[in-house]
Amino acid sequence: MLGDDGRVYAGANIENASYGLTVCAERVAVFRAVMGGARKVICLAVAADTAEVVAPCGACRQVLAEFAADFTIPVVLANLRGLTRRTTLAELFPWPFKFPFTGL
């Protein structure tokens, strides 16, 4: 994930025996960025060792929507076999949940 501070933040899935406590790599990267001083996501790449590319889950899409510099931020989905798909947050998540005061 590229933050508005120009730094790249990596994330990894943090698995837990209680599945609800697992945290996805996308959210880990956003939280690391916020802790590091970034306030907005500029772009995101998601890579996995899978047969097809994978996209962020719904919870990650919501977090990305709240921290995106622009709702049209680029998102690159890839696997280790060289498959890629370029999309945007708006294409992945066209109707985010939002409070009136969030400015989204």
LINPENOR-V959629 format. One record per residue. PHI is phi in degrees with one decimal (999 if undefined). OMEGA is omega in radians with two decimals (* if undefined). Layout:
phi:PHI omega:OMEGA
phi:PHI omega:OMEGA
This chain:
phi:999 omega:3.06
phi:-97.5 omega:3.12
phi:-92.9 omega:3.13
phi:-69.4 omega:3.06
phi:-91.6 omega:3.11
phi:84.3 omega:-3.13
phi:-95.6 omega:3.07
phi:-98.1 omega:-3.14
phi:-117.8 omega:3.13
phi:-95.4 omega:3.06
phi:-138.5 omega:3.06
phi:-144.9 omega:3.07
phi:-61.6 omega:3.06
phi:-112.6 omega:-3.05
phi:-79.7 omega:3.13
phi:-147.4 omega:3.13
phi:-58.5 omega:3.03
phi:-91.1 omega:-2.97
phi:-51.2 omega:-3.14
phi:-64.8 omega:3.13
phi:-93.8 omega:3.07
phi:-66.6 omega:3.11
phi:-122.5 omega:-3.11
phi:-75.8 omega:-3.12
phi:-59.1 omega:-3.12
phi:-62.5 omega:3.13
phi:-69.0 omega:3.08
phi:-57.7 omega:-3.14
phi:-62.7 omega:3.13
phi:-62.6 omega:-3.11
phi:-65.5 omega:3.07
phi:-62.2 omega:3.14
phi:-62.5 omega:3.13
phi:-61.7 omega:3.11
phi:-65.0 omega:-3.13
phi:-86.5 omega:3.08
phi:113.1 omega:3.09
phi:-73.0 omega:3.13
phi:-120.8 omega:-3.10
phi:-138.6 omega:3.03
phi:-88.0 omega:3.12
phi:-95.8 omega:3.06
phi:-161.0 omega:-3.06
phi:-141.7 omega:2.98
phi:-124.7 omega:3.12
phi:-122.3 omega:3.12
phi:-126.2 omega:-3.14
phi:-146.7 omega:3.07
phi:-88.2 omega:-3.07
phi:-132.9 omega:3.12
phi:-68.8 omega:3.12
phi:-116.2 omega:3.03
phi:-71.6 omega:3.10
phi:-119.8 omega:3.14
phi:-113.3 omega:3.10
phi:-59.7 omega:3.08
phi:-71.6 omega:-3.12
phi:-61.0 omega:3.13
phi:-63.2 omega:3.12
phi:-66.1 omega:3.11
phi:-61.8 omega:3.11
phi:-65.7 omega:3.12
phi:-62.7 omega:3.11
phi:-60.2 omega:3.12
phi:-60.8 omega:-3.11
phi:-76.8 omega:-3.10
phi:-111.4 omega:-3.11
phi:-72.7 omega:3.07
phi:-66.7 omega:-3.12
phi:-153.1 omega:-3.07
phi:-68.9 omega:3.11
phi:-99.7 omega:3.14
phi:-56.8 omega:3.11
phi:-71.6 omega:3.07
phi:-129.8 omega:3.11
phi:-108.2 omega:3.11
phi:-106.9 omega:-3.07
phi:-147.6 omega:2.96
phi:-125.1 omega:-3.08
phi:-77.7 omega:3.12
phi:-94.1 omega:3.10
phi:97.9 omega:3.07
phi:-74.5 omega:3.07
phi:-139.5 omega:3.02
phi:-142.8 omega:3.10
phi:-100.4 omega:-3.13
phi:-148.2 omega:3.06
phi:-131.6 omega:3.08
phi:-60.8 omega:3.14
phi:-61.7 omega:3.10
phi:-70.9 omega:-3.14
phi:-73.7 omega:-2.98
phi:-145.3 omega:-3.02
phi:-71.3 omega:-3.09
phi:-131.4 omega:-3.12
phi:-71.8 omega:2.99
phi:-71.4 omega:3.12
phi:-153.0 omega:2.98
phi:-85.6 omega:3.14
phi:-59.0 omega:-3.04
phi:-92.8 omega:-3.08
phi:-80.1 omega:-3.14
phi:80.8 omega:3.11
phi:-76.6 omega:*
